[in-house]
Amino acid sequence: MNRYHIEVVMADKKYTRVLEAQGVSWSDSGLYEFWSTDENGMRRAVAYFPVSRTLIDTIEYDIEND
């Protein structure tokens, strides 16, 4: 599991979020998908954010080992 510190920039404000997910991918539709896998190994979406407005500030890897 990883911990992602992100910042989403909107027209009038910006906000930060911390997400815990196993990975992140992006799509041609312009979204970051943060995902984890279930007990059967299937991906489960944790959150979606627009690539054009989202900055991934830091990533903490392997947080369950901390």
ZIBELDA-V287127 format. One record per backbone hydrogen bond with DSSP energy under -1.0 kcal/mol. CO is the residue of the C=O (numbers start at 0). NH is the residue of the N-H. Records with the same first field share a line. If there is no record, write none. Layout:
CO = NH / NH
This chain:
0 = 62
1 = 20
2 = 59
3 = 18
4 = 56 / 57
5 = 16
6 = 54
7 = 14
12 = 9
14 = 7
16 = 5
18 = 3
20 = 1
22 = 34
24 = 32
26 = 29
29 = 50
30 = 26
31 = 48
32 = 24
33 = 45 / 46
34 = 21 / 22
35 = 43
37 = 40
41 = 37
43 = 35
46 = 33
48 = 31
49 = 52
52 = 8
54 = 6
57 = 4
59 = 2
61 = 64
62 = 65
